[in-house]
């Protein structure tokens, strides 16, 4: 495997590339969990270019994950008071299981340490058994259930945290 590159989403072109990746990744990840109607709604309302632009303006950092010049996923995080909150952590189905998640988590842990944070946190859909398993493999623990109304749907998540050693 070549080098994984994390490239910050900064330009209109980057946003378009990111959104093209989202339109592939979200159906791969969520259609079997949420159904096509909810996935379409989420891509349109939760991961639209305008929504991402607003999140970036509010302090979120979005990064394209690239391998060999190809976008293979993306991640986003927010520096919070006591943690780095990972708001997005997605890979194409074709590259899962190749150790890329490990590199992504290592990179995010470095960001936490540089920012003086002692934990990573994230939310994961409670029906996403594969992701939950991956996060638990990397020592994330389920902290609590969170249910958030979202349009005609509800986000049924776990809050998970990983304590970092200093």
ABEGO torsion letter per residue (X at the ends): XBBBBBBBBABAAAAAAAAAAAAAAAAAAAAAAAEAAAAAAAAAAAABAAAAAAAAAAGBBBBBBBBGGBBAEBBBBBBBAABBBBABBBBBAAABGAGAAAAAAAAAAAAAAAAGBABBBBBBBAABAAAAAAAAAAGBBBABBBBBBBEABBBBBBBBBBBBBX
